[in-house]
Amino acid sequence: MPAPVASPCVNACRIEPGTGCCEGCLRTLDEIAGWISYSDEMKRVVWQRIAERRDAAAERAAERER
């Protein structure tokens, strides 16, 4: 049996007004609220969204430095 999908929470909870995502874990309020009831498959989807958000933020930061 596979291990449960770990929560991305890093206990740095603050919603960024511009993005609507938590500054610590990059989840939306809906994703945070729903996490406990999500299937492992849905949790993996959220992890993928987090990775996409992190990549997009890195791209925006790189563009600002140019």
N, C-alpha and C positions, 0 to 999 in steps of 0.2 A: 504494500500500500504506500503510495507516495506521501511525502511529508506535506503538512498543510502549508499553504502559501502565507508567507510572513507579511505582516503589516508594514507598510512603508513609513509609518509614523516615526518621527525622530524627536518627539516632544518639544517641538519648536513651532507651536501652533499660532499662526497669525494669518488671516486671510488678506491677501494683496488686493486692494481695491481695483487696480487696473486689469488684473487677470481673473480675479475670482477664485484663485487657487491659494492653498496654504503655502506660505513661504518655506516651511520645513519639509513637507512631503510632496508638494505639487499636486495634491488632489483637490478636487472641487468639494464644496460643502455636501453635495449630493453623494459623491463617492465616499466621503468620510462617514456620513450618516448611514449609508447602505453597506459599508464594508462587512459588518458583522453578519449580515444575512446573505451576502454574495456567495455564489458557488466558487470553487477554486478556479473554474474556467473564467468567470467574470473577474475575479481578482487578478488573474493573469492579464486580462484585457486592460484593467486599470493600470497595472505595472507597465504595459506597453504605452499607454497614454502618457504616463509619467515620463518615460524615456523620450517620447516625442516632444513633450513640453520642455524637458531639460535641453534637448538638442536645439529646439527653436530659440530658447533663451540664450544659449551659447552663441548661436548665429547672430542674434540681435546685438549681443554684447560685442562681438567681433566687428560688426558693421559700424557700431558707434566708435570703435577705436580707430577706424580707417580715416 
